[in-house]
Amino acid sequence: MASPGGEALTVAHVEKKKKPPARYWDEPQEEKDGNKVGEEGAQTEGQTEQQTPRAKKRKQSEDQGDGNQFPSWKPDPFPGAAPIAKDRLQKFKRKNKTKKTGGQHYKLKDIISRSDETSEMAQKQAARLDLLLTEDAGFLEGDEDEDTCTISQEDIADSVDITSKTKYFDLKLSQFGPYRMDYSNTGRHLLLGGRRGHIACIDWQSKQLMCEINVMESVNDVKWLHSEAMYAVAQKKWLHIYDSNGIELHCIRKFNDVLRMEFLPYHFLLATASATSFLQYLDVSVGKEVAAICTKTGRLDVMCQNPHNAIVHLGHSNGTVTLWSPNQKEALVKMLCHQGAVRSVAVDKTGTYMVTSGMDKKLKVYDIRAFKPLKSYFLPAGASCLSLSQKGLLSAATGDIVQVYRDVWRDPVTKPYMAHRVPKSVWGMHFCPFEDVLGVGHGDGFTSMLIPGAGEPNFDGLDANPYRSATQRQEWEVKALLEKIQPELISLDPTELGKVDQATLETRHQDRVQFLGFDPLAKEKFVPRYKKKGRSKSGNIEKRKRQVAHEDLREDIQKTTEDRMKFEKERKEKEKKREVLSSQRSALDRFKK
């Protein structure tokens, strides 16, 4: 027979086996058992003490203050912040960590560390919020042995949803054509300008007509300004500014014979190219002319801008493309691109690639960073209009045929991505921002085409919000005016603004050495000893540096001063001799009148 003690041990062992396994977020079993034993022992010894309400409240606040505790008083199974993938962090990287200076510059070290922490926090927040950008650009894919260029616009419109189907439409305006067109920066409003004077503003998504006028003279180009409330029209003689109701606000007679226009949104500058070979810049925020440059290259009818650095690209009849800035009277870069005249130029939004077409029936792709050609394609009839979308699709118009190409700067392209024929020859063409839509202005009106994968699916609501209200537009306009970039900062490399001009720094140093007679930076700098009790303030340190510098350079300064005094003395003696000689009479003085 088993003893009672042995039987108790066996039962306890069986009960222990039946218990479920402990989880890593549960409290350890040993601690619970220990607490129970402690409580029993305290109760048996009679040393229990009732806690006061204040002590209970303090204990509760301490437990709640612990960040690793749940309200249920259990440890957090996933402590710390959620991990972020390294590739996603690299995507939003802003800058490298700043090297901290040596010495006792505590305030500077604190400022640098705070700046690095702020940049790192912004990088992590942007990487976390990237998960919310669920929209993706989807391209058109055909079946086996099927070319996407053979799929017609009608087939695409029949296959998409009702909202996307309404974005494919034709406006038959054969009376006042051909038409040039432009989309606003939000991609919601459309501006049409007919060659025979017809101008119309349309909210093309809701098909609401904002205004429609006829200026009774020929129109060369139309362009939206900073918002959909104002637009510019290059008419036969002068440049005119209108509002969204069709009311003429300004007639600028300094800008005459304008053929092409480009608006720089972050500088509030309207760049115009005229038939008299002038490139002019108008600051629309104050209404003043910033620069007027005579290019001396003849008629300017090919123009585009680089969205990355706000440099204007002009195409000329001799096959060259020139790059211009309002800060210089000469071209920054001159590139020989074609053997014949340049017909159209386009630059992608990153400012990396430039696409040109010429009379030699060639389409060329250039890397602007190195100014070297990457690809060259032959088109049977040449391209009269070019346009690049936000996702890198290239549209080229040859006569009345519009062809769209993918990845023209990566792999050799043998066939177009999509193709479409319009009623008459194309006169203007633009991709709509944030939409898979290509607008084509031709001799018979306007055509809106569906191009899958053309637009950026995720927009920045603080920069260009397609769904903003009138109040939000006003607030954005005020902020944009306060953050306006001055035209003096336009350059080929916008990153140079944060760099040190080494050439100017060396020139100043040489001038200083020539003026002083010695190089003050030749010797090692004196580093004062750190003192306590506030005696190492910045003012005291600079005072000690100046005292030691004067002591080290006293001999050189004395020698330089003596040389200057000697030079001044010799100069005065020469002047005295000249005065004495001029005061003496000569035999030739009788011939003087």
URSULWO-V458286 format. One record per residue. N is the residue number from 1. SS is DSSP state (H for helix, E for strand, C for the rest). PSI is psi in whole degrees, -180 to 180 (NA if undefined). NEAR is the number of other ideal C-beta (glycine too) atoms within 10 Angstrom. Layout:
BEGIN
n=N ss=SS psi=PSI near=NEAR
n=N ss=SS psi=PSI near=NEAR
END
This chain:
BEGIN
n=1 ss=C psi=140 near=5
n=2 ss=C psi=146 near=9
n=3 ss=C psi=159 near=8
n=4 ss=H psi=-36 near=8
n=5 ss=H psi=-39 near=8
n=6 ss=H psi=-37 near=10
n=7 ss=H psi=-40 near=11
n=8 ss=H psi=-40 near=11
n=9 ss=H psi=-39 near=12
n=10 ss=H psi=-42 near=11
n=11 ss=H psi=-42 near=10
n=12 ss=H psi=-38 near=10
n=13 ss=H psi=-40 near=9
n=14 ss=H psi=-41 near=9
n=15 ss=H psi=-38 near=9
n=16 ss=H psi=-34 near=9
n=17 ss=H psi=-34 near=7
n=18 ss=H psi=-18 near=6
n=19 ss=C psi=143 near=8
n=20 ss=C psi=156 near=6
n=21 ss=C psi=147 near=5
n=22 ss=C psi=140 near=12
n=23 ss=C psi=159 near=8
n=24 ss=C psi=-16 near=6
n=25 ss=C psi=-8 near=11
n=26 ss=C psi=160 near=13
n=27 ss=C psi=147 near=13
n=28 ss=C psi=145 near=9
n=29 ss=H psi=-33 near=11
n=30 ss=H psi=-38 near=9
n=31 ss=H psi=-40 near=9
n=32 ss=H psi=-46 near=12
n=33 ss=H psi=-39 near=10
n=34 ss=H psi=-39 near=11
n=35 ss=H psi=-40 near=11
n=36 ss=H psi=-43 near=10
n=37 ss=H psi=-40 near=10
n=38 ss=H psi=-41 near=10
n=39 ss=H psi=-42 near=11
n=40 ss=H psi=-42 near=10
n=41 ss=H psi=-39 near=10
n=42 ss=H psi=-38 near=12
n=43 ss=H psi=-39 near=10
n=44 ss=H psi=-38 near=9
n=45 ss=H psi=-14 near=8
n=46 ss=C psi=27 near=6
n=47 ss=C psi=19 near=8
n=48 ss=C psi=142 near=9
n=49 ss=C psi=131 near=7
n=50 ss=C psi=130 near=5
n=51 ss=C psi=142 near=10
n=52 ss=C psi=159 near=9
n=53 ss=H psi=-34 near=7
n=54 ss=H psi=-40 near=8
n=55 ss=H psi=-39 near=11
n=56 ss=H psi=-41 near=10
n=57 ss=H psi=-39 near=11
n=58 ss=H psi=-42 near=12
n=59 ss=H psi=-39 near=11
n=60 ss=H psi=-40 near=11
n=61 ss=H psi=-36 near=9
n=62 ss=H psi=-41 near=10
n=63 ss=H psi=-39 near=11
n=64 ss=H psi=-29 near=11
n=65 ss=H psi=-19 near=8
n=66 ss=C psi=122 near=11
n=67 ss=C psi=-19 near=8
n=68 ss=C psi=12 near=8
n=69 ss=E psi=140 near=14
n=70 ss=C psi=164 near=11
n=71 ss=C psi=-22 near=7
n=72 ss=C psi=12 near=5
n=73 ss=C psi=35 near=11
n=74 ss=C psi=148 near=11
n=75 ss=E psi=151 near=13
n=76 ss=C psi=122 near=12
n=77 ss=C psi=-22 near=10
n=78 ss=C psi=77 near=8
n=79 ss=C psi=153 near=8
n=80 ss=C psi=177 near=8
n=81 ss=C psi=156 near=8
n=82 ss=C psi=137 near=6
n=83 ss=C psi=152 near=7
n=84 ss=C psi=138 near=15
n=85 ss=C psi=144 near=10
n=86 ss=H psi=-37 near=9
n=87 ss=H psi=-34 near=8
n=88 ss=H psi=-37 near=15
n=89 ss=H psi=-40 near=15
n=90 ss=H psi=-29 near=10
n=91 ss=H psi=-35 near=12
n=92 ss=C psi=22 near=16
n=93 ss=C psi=133 near=12
n=94 ss=C psi=-51 near=10
n=95 ss=C psi=165 near=11
n=96 ss=C psi=159 near=8
n=97 ss=C psi=137 near=11
n=98 ss=C psi=137 near=12
n=99 ss=C psi=128 near=7
n=100 ss=C psi=141 near=12
n=101 ss=C psi=155 near=10
n=102 ss=C psi=177 near=8
n=103 ss=C psi=-162 near=12
n=104 ss=C psi=34 near=13
n=105 ss=C psi=81 near=13
n=106 ss=H psi=-42 near=8
n=107 ss=H psi=-42 near=9
n=108 ss=H psi=-42 near=12
n=109 ss=H psi=-40 near=14
n=110 ss=H psi=-42 near=10
n=111 ss=H psi=-42 near=12
n=112 ss=H psi=-44 near=16
n=113 ss=H psi=-39 near=13
n=114 ss=H psi=-39 near=10
n=115 ss=H psi=-43 near=13
n=116 ss=H psi=-40 near=15
n=117 ss=H psi=-41 near=10
n=118 ss=H psi=-43 near=11
n=119 ss=H psi=-42 near=16
n=120 ss=H psi=-39 near=15
n=121 ss=H psi=-43 near=10
n=122 ss=H psi=-38 near=12
n=123 ss=H psi=-44 near=19
n=124 ss=H psi=-40 near=15
n=125 ss=H psi=-43 near=11
n=126 ss=H psi=-37 near=15
n=127 ss=H psi=-36 near=19
n=128 ss=H psi=-41 near=15
n=129 ss=H psi=-11 near=10
n=130 ss=H psi=-22 near=14
n=131 ss=H psi=-26 near=9
n=132 ss=H psi=-16 near=8
n=133 ss=C psi=80 near=10
n=134 ss=C psi=-16 near=7
n=135 ss=C psi=144 near=10
n=136 ss=C psi=150 near=8
n=137 ss=C psi=120 near=17
n=138 ss=C psi=129 near=10
n=139 ss=C psi=163 near=15
n=140 ss=C psi=129 near=18
n=141 ss=C psi=129 near=9
n=142 ss=C psi=171 near=11
n=143 ss=C psi=-175 near=6
n=144 ss=C psi=134 near=4
n=145 ss=C psi=35 near=5
n=146 ss=C psi=129 near=10
n=147 ss=C psi=135 near=12
n=148 ss=H psi=-22 near=19
n=149 ss=H psi=-16 near=17
n=150 ss=H psi=-8 near=11
n=151 ss=C psi=125 near=16
n=152 ss=C psi=164 near=13
n=153 ss=H psi=-32 near=18
n=154 ss=H psi=-38 near=9
n=155 ss=H psi=-39 near=10
n=156 ss=H psi=-43 near=20
n=157 ss=H psi=-33 near=16
n=158 ss=H psi=-23 near=10
n=159 ss=H psi=-22 near=12
n=160 ss=C psi=177 near=16
n=161 ss=C psi=176 near=7
n=162 ss=H psi=-40 near=6
n=163 ss=H psi=-45 near=8
n=164 ss=H psi=-28 near=16
n=165 ss=H psi=-33 near=14
n=166 ss=C psi=-13 near=15
n=167 ss=C psi=-7 near=17
n=168 ss=C psi=114 near=17
n=169 ss=E psi=166 near=13
n=170 ss=E psi=137 near=16
n=171 ss=E psi=114 near=16
n=172 ss=E psi=105 near=11
n=173 ss=C psi=68 near=19
n=174 ss=C psi=-10 near=13
n=175 ss=C psi=-37 near=10
n=176 ss=C psi=15 near=18
n=177 ss=C psi=-180 near=22
n=178 ss=C psi=166 near=21
n=179 ss=E psi=141 near=29
n=180 ss=E psi=152 near=25
n=181 ss=E psi=164 near=23
n=182 ss=E psi=141 near=21
n=183 ss=E psi=149 near=21
n=184 ss=C psi=168 near=23
n=185 ss=C psi=-22 near=19
n=186 ss=C psi=-13 near=21
n=187 ss=C psi=13 near=21
n=188 ss=C psi=-27 near=22
n=189 ss=E psi=145 near=23
n=190 ss=E psi=136 near=25
n=191 ss=E psi=125 near=24
n=192 ss=E psi=137 near=26
n=193 ss=E psi=114 near=27
n=194 ss=E psi=152 near=27
n=195 ss=C psi=-30 near=16
n=196 ss=C psi=21 near=15
n=197 ss=C psi=-2 near=17
n=198 ss=E psi=128 near=18
n=199 ss=E psi=134 near=23
n=200 ss=E psi=139 near=23
n=201 ss=E psi=128 near=25
n=202 ss=E psi=137 near=20
n=203 ss=E psi=91 near=15
n=204 ss=C psi=-19 near=26
n=205 ss=C psi=-40 near=17
n=206 ss=C psi=-4 near=8
n=207 ss=C psi=35 near=9
n=208 ss=E psi=132 near=10
n=209 ss=E psi=120 near=9
n=210 ss=E psi=-47 near=16
n=211 ss=E psi=158 near=15
n=212 ss=E psi=121 near=12
n=213 ss=E psi=168 near=16
n=214 ss=E psi=119 near=14
n=215 ss=C psi=-2 near=19
n=216 ss=C psi=27 near=9
n=217 ss=C psi=167 near=12
n=218 ss=C psi=146 near=13
n=219 ss=E psi=127 near=23
n=220 ss=E psi=-37 near=20
n=221 ss=E psi=156 near=22
n=222 ss=E psi=149 near=25
n=223 ss=E psi=131 near=19
n=224 ss=E psi=148 near=22
n=225 ss=C psi=-147 near=21
n=226 ss=C psi=-24 near=21
n=227 ss=C psi=178 near=19
n=228 ss=C psi=7 near=21
n=229 ss=C psi=-17 near=16
n=230 ss=E psi=148 near=15
n=231 ss=E psi=157 near=25
n=232 ss=E psi=144 near=27
n=233 ss=E psi=123 near=24
n=234 ss=E psi=99 near=26
n=235 ss=E psi=-175 near=23
n=236 ss=C psi=-41 near=14
n=237 ss=C psi=-51 near=14
n=238 ss=E psi=176 near=17
n=239 ss=E psi=130 near=25
n=240 ss=E psi=146 near=21
n=241 ss=E psi=130 near=19
n=242 ss=E psi=159 near=22
n=243 ss=E psi=-180 near=16
n=244 ss=C psi=-11 near=17
n=245 ss=C psi=3 near=10
n=246 ss=C psi=12 near=15
n=247 ss=C psi=131 near=10
n=248 ss=E psi=124 near=12
n=249 ss=E psi=-42 near=12
n=250 ss=E psi=151 near=15
n=251 ss=E psi=105 near=12
n=252 ss=E psi=107 near=18
n=253 ss=E psi=-10 near=9
n=254 ss=E psi=-24 near=12
n=255 ss=E psi=95 near=23
n=256 ss=E psi=153 near=18
n=257 ss=C psi=42 near=20
n=258 ss=E psi=132 near=27
n=259 ss=E psi=-38 near=17
n=260 ss=E psi=152 near=22
n=261 ss=E psi=148 near=22
n=262 ss=E psi=137 near=18
n=263 ss=E psi=129 near=21
n=264 ss=E psi=104 near=22
n=265 ss=C psi=-34 near=19
n=266 ss=C psi=-10 near=13
n=267 ss=C psi=-8 near=21
n=268 ss=C psi=42 near=20
n=269 ss=E psi=135 near=24
n=270 ss=E psi=111 near=24
n=271 ss=E psi=131 near=24
n=272 ss=E psi=142 near=28
n=273 ss=E psi=129 near=27
n=274 ss=E psi=169 near=22
n=275 ss=C psi=-14 near=14
n=276 ss=C psi=16 near=14
n=277 ss=C psi=27 near=17
n=278 ss=E psi=136 near=19
n=279 ss=E psi=116 near=23
n=280 ss=E psi=147 near=22
n=281 ss=E psi=130 near=23
n=282 ss=E psi=125 near=27
n=283 ss=E psi=107 near=18
n=284 ss=C psi=-15 near=18
n=285 ss=C psi=-31 near=14
n=286 ss=C psi=-9 near=8
n=287 ss=C psi=32 near=11
n=288 ss=E psi=152 near=10
n=289 ss=E psi=125 near=12
n=290 ss=E psi=-44 near=19
n=291 ss=E psi=149 near=18
n=292 ss=E psi=113 near=16
n=293 ss=E psi=127 near=18
n=294 ss=E psi=109 near=11
n=295 ss=C psi=-20 near=19
n=296 ss=C psi=37 near=9
n=297 ss=C psi=13 near=17
n=298 ss=C psi=-160 near=13
n=299 ss=C psi=131 near=14
n=300 ss=C psi=99 near=24
n=301 ss=C psi=10 near=20
n=302 ss=E psi=121 near=23
n=303 ss=E psi=143 near=21
n=304 ss=E psi=169 near=23
n=305 ss=E psi=155 near=19
n=306 ss=C psi=110 near=21
n=307 ss=C psi=-18 near=17
n=308 ss=C psi=-42 near=15
n=309 ss=C psi=8 near=18
n=310 ss=C psi=28 near=23
n=311 ss=C psi=138 near=22
n=312 ss=E psi=131 near=25
n=313 ss=E psi=129 near=23
n=314 ss=E psi=136 near=24
n=315 ss=E psi=142 near=27
n=316 ss=C psi=168 near=21
n=317 ss=C psi=-15 near=15
n=318 ss=C psi=11 near=13
n=319 ss=C psi=6 near=18
n=320 ss=E psi=155 near=18
n=321 ss=E psi=127 near=25
n=322 ss=E psi=148 near=19
n=323 ss=E psi=132 near=19
n=324 ss=E psi=149 near=24
n=325 ss=C psi=147 near=22
n=326 ss=C psi=-5 near=22
n=327 ss=C psi=-16 near=13
n=328 ss=C psi=148 near=12
n=329 ss=C psi=-10 near=12
n=330 ss=C psi=160 near=11
n=331 ss=C psi=139 near=19
n=332 ss=C psi=-40 near=15
n=333 ss=E psi=142 near=14
n=334 ss=E psi=123 near=13
n=335 ss=E psi=130 near=20
n=336 ss=E psi=108 near=9
n=337 ss=C psi=-35 near=20
n=338 ss=C psi=160 near=24
n=339 ss=C psi=-21 near=11
n=340 ss=C psi=-166 near=14
n=341 ss=C psi=148 near=17
n=342 ss=E psi=129 near=24
n=343 ss=E psi=-32 near=20
n=344 ss=E psi=152 near=23
n=345 ss=E psi=142 near=21
n=346 ss=E psi=144 near=20
n=347 ss=E psi=138 near=23
n=348 ss=C psi=169 near=21
n=349 ss=C psi=-21 near=15
n=350 ss=C psi=-8 near=11
n=351 ss=C psi=24 near=18
n=352 ss=C psi=-41 near=14
n=353 ss=E psi=146 near=21
n=354 ss=E psi=134 near=26
n=355 ss=E psi=131 near=26
n=356 ss=E psi=152 near=27
n=357 ss=E psi=145 near=28
n=358 ss=E psi=-180 near=23
n=359 ss=C psi=-12 near=14
n=360 ss=C psi=12 near=16
n=361 ss=C psi=32 near=17
n=362 ss=E psi=147 near=18
n=363 ss=E psi=118 near=24
n=364 ss=E psi=145 near=19
n=365 ss=E psi=128 near=19
n=366 ss=E psi=147 near=23
n=367 ss=E psi=110 near=13
n=368 ss=C psi=-26 near=22
n=369 ss=C psi=-36 near=11
n=370 ss=C psi=-7 near=8
n=371 ss=C psi=46 near=13
n=372 ss=E psi=145 near=9
n=373 ss=E psi=139 near=14
n=374 ss=E psi=-50 near=15
n=375 ss=E psi=156 near=16
n=376 ss=E psi=126 near=11
n=377 ss=E psi=150 near=18
n=378 ss=E psi=125 near=9
n=379 ss=C psi=135 near=13
n=380 ss=C psi=-39 near=8
n=381 ss=C psi=3 near=10
n=382 ss=C psi=162 near=20
n=383 ss=C psi=126 near=25
n=384 ss=C psi=-26 near=16
n=385 ss=E psi=139 near=22
n=386 ss=E psi=148 near=21
n=387 ss=E psi=139 near=23
n=388 ss=E psi=136 near=22
n=389 ss=C psi=176 near=25
n=390 ss=C psi=-24 near=20
n=391 ss=C psi=11 near=18
n=392 ss=C psi=12 near=19
n=393 ss=C psi=139 near=25
n=394 ss=E psi=127 near=26
n=395 ss=E psi=133 near=29
n=396 ss=E psi=130 near=26
n=397 ss=E psi=124 near=24
n=398 ss=E psi=101 near=19
n=399 ss=C psi=-119 near=15
n=400 ss=C psi=13 near=16
n=401 ss=E psi=129 near=16
n=402 ss=E psi=123 near=25
n=403 ss=E psi=139 near=18
n=404 ss=E psi=132 near=25
n=405 ss=E psi=153 near=19
n=406 ss=C psi=138 near=18
n=407 ss=C psi=56 near=12
n=408 ss=C psi=-18 near=22
n=409 ss=C psi=1 near=17
n=410 ss=C psi=-69 near=12
n=411 ss=C psi=151 near=9
n=412 ss=C psi=127 near=9
n=413 ss=C psi=128 near=17
n=414 ss=C psi=-22 near=6
n=415 ss=C psi=155 near=11
n=416 ss=C psi=158 near=19
n=417 ss=C psi=-43 near=23
n=418 ss=E psi=159 near=28
n=419 ss=E psi=150 near=17
n=420 ss=E psi=145 near=20
n=421 ss=E psi=129 near=11
n=422 ss=C psi=165 near=22
n=423 ss=C psi=-41 near=14
n=424 ss=C psi=180 near=14
n=425 ss=C psi=146 near=16
n=426 ss=E psi=139 near=24
n=427 ss=E psi=-25 near=20
n=428 ss=E psi=148 near=21
n=429 ss=E psi=133 near=25
n=430 ss=E psi=146 near=20
n=431 ss=E psi=141 near=24
n=432 ss=C psi=131 near=25
n=433 ss=C psi=139 near=21
n=434 ss=C psi=18 near=21
n=435 ss=C psi=149 near=25
n=436 ss=C psi=60 near=25
n=437 ss=E psi=138 near=24
n=438 ss=E psi=120 near=24
n=439 ss=E psi=132 near=23
n=440 ss=E psi=122 near=25
n=441 ss=E psi=127 near=28
n=442 ss=E psi=-174 near=26
n=443 ss=C psi=-19 near=18
n=444 ss=C psi=10 near=20
n=445 ss=E psi=-131 near=22
n=446 ss=E psi=142 near=26
n=447 ss=E psi=131 near=24
n=448 ss=E psi=117 near=20
n=449 ss=E psi=150 near=26
n=450 ss=E psi=118 near=21
n=451 ss=C psi=96 near=25
n=452 ss=C psi=133 near=20
n=453 ss=C psi=11 near=20
n=454 ss=C psi=-40 near=28
n=455 ss=C psi=159 near=21
n=456 ss=C psi=121 near=17
n=457 ss=C psi=-27 near=16
n=458 ss=C psi=113 near=13
n=459 ss=C psi=159 near=19
n=460 ss=C psi=110 near=9
n=461 ss=C psi=-21 near=12
n=462 ss=C psi=-17 near=8
n=463 ss=C psi=-59 near=12
n=464 ss=C psi=101 near=18
n=465 ss=C psi=112 near=17
n=466 ss=C psi=-19 near=16
n=467 ss=C psi=20 near=9
n=468 ss=C psi=152 near=16
n=469 ss=C psi=180 near=9
n=470 ss=H psi=-38 near=8
n=471 ss=H psi=-42 near=8
n=472 ss=H psi=-37 near=12
n=473 ss=H psi=-40 near=15
n=474 ss=H psi=-43 near=13
n=475 ss=H psi=-40 near=12
n=476 ss=H psi=-38 near=19
n=477 ss=H psi=-41 near=13
n=478 ss=H psi=-45 near=10
n=479 ss=H psi=-41 near=11
n=480 ss=H psi=-36 near=16
n=481 ss=H psi=-38 near=11
n=482 ss=H psi=-31 near=7
n=483 ss=C psi=18 near=8
n=484 ss=C psi=136 near=16
n=485 ss=C psi=135 near=16
n=486 ss=C psi=147 near=9
n=487 ss=H psi=-19 near=18
n=488 ss=H psi=-16 near=10
n=489 ss=H psi=2 near=14
n=490 ss=C psi=123 near=22
n=491 ss=C psi=170 near=16
n=492 ss=C psi=-42 near=15
n=493 ss=C psi=102 near=10
n=494 ss=H psi=-16 near=15
n=495 ss=H psi=-11 near=8
n=496 ss=H psi=-17 near=11
n=497 ss=H psi=-27 near=9
n=498 ss=H psi=8 near=7
n=499 ss=C psi=165 near=8
n=500 ss=C psi=133 near=8
n=501 ss=C psi=96 near=10
n=502 ss=H psi=-37 near=8
n=503 ss=H psi=-47 near=8
n=504 ss=H psi=-38 near=9
n=505 ss=H psi=-43 near=10
n=506 ss=H psi=-38 near=10
n=507 ss=H psi=-43 near=11
n=508 ss=H psi=-38 near=11
n=509 ss=H psi=-41 near=13
n=510 ss=H psi=-40 near=11
n=511 ss=H psi=-38 near=10
n=512 ss=H psi=-41 near=13
n=513 ss=H psi=-39 near=14
n=514 ss=H psi=-34 near=8
n=515 ss=H psi=-42 near=8
n=516 ss=H psi=-28 near=13
n=517 ss=C psi=0 near=13
n=518 ss=C psi=165 near=15
n=519 ss=C psi=109 near=12
n=520 ss=C psi=-16 near=14
n=521 ss=C psi=8 near=10
n=522 ss=C psi=-39 near=7
n=523 ss=C psi=162 near=11
n=524 ss=C psi=144 near=6
n=525 ss=C psi=144 near=9
n=526 ss=C psi=127 near=13
n=527 ss=C psi=109 near=11
n=528 ss=C psi=151 near=17
n=529 ss=C psi=142 near=8
n=530 ss=C psi=128 near=10
n=531 ss=C psi=153 near=12
n=532 ss=C psi=-178 near=6
n=533 ss=C psi=39 near=5
n=534 ss=C psi=9 near=7
n=535 ss=C psi=0 near=12
n=536 ss=C psi=36 near=14
n=537 ss=C psi=162 near=10
n=538 ss=H psi=-38 near=10
n=539 ss=H psi=-43 near=7
n=540 ss=H psi=-39 near=13
n=541 ss=H psi=-43 near=18
n=542 ss=H psi=-37 near=11
n=543 ss=H psi=-44 near=12
n=544 ss=H psi=-36 near=16
n=545 ss=H psi=-43 near=14
n=546 ss=H psi=-39 near=11
n=547 ss=H psi=-47 near=12
n=548 ss=H psi=-38 near=14
n=549 ss=H psi=-44 near=14
n=550 ss=H psi=-37 near=10
n=551 ss=H psi=-41 near=10
n=552 ss=H psi=-34 near=13
n=553 ss=C psi=14 near=15
n=554 ss=H psi=-44 near=10
n=555 ss=H psi=-43 near=10
n=556 ss=H psi=-38 near=14
n=557 ss=H psi=-41 near=14
n=558 ss=H psi=-42 near=10
n=559 ss=H psi=-42 near=12
n=560 ss=H psi=-40 near=15
n=561 ss=H psi=-42 near=11
n=562 ss=H psi=-41 near=10
n=563 ss=H psi=-40 near=11
n=564 ss=H psi=-43 near=11
n=565 ss=H psi=-39 near=10
n=566 ss=H psi=-41 near=10
n=567 ss=H psi=-42 near=10
n=568 ss=H psi=-39 near=10
n=569 ss=H psi=-44 near=10
n=570 ss=H psi=-39 near=10
n=571 ss=H psi=-41 near=10
n=572 ss=H psi=-39 near=10
n=573 ss=H psi=-41 near=10
n=574 ss=H psi=-40 near=10
n=575 ss=H psi=-39 near=10
n=576 ss=H psi=-43 near=10
n=577 ss=H psi=-41 near=10
n=578 ss=H psi=-40 near=10
n=579 ss=H psi=-40 near=9
n=580 ss=H psi=-43 near=9
n=581 ss=H psi=-37 near=9
n=582 ss=H psi=-26 near=7
n=583 ss=H psi=-24 near=7
n=584 ss=C psi=143 near=7
n=585 ss=C psi=146 near=7
n=586 ss=C psi=165 near=9
n=587 ss=H psi=-19 near=6
n=588 ss=H psi=-4 near=7
n=589 ss=H psi=-22 near=8
n=590 ss=H psi=-17 near=7
n=591 ss=H psi=-8 near=7
n=592 ss=C psi=143 near=6
n=593 ss=C psi=NA near=2
END
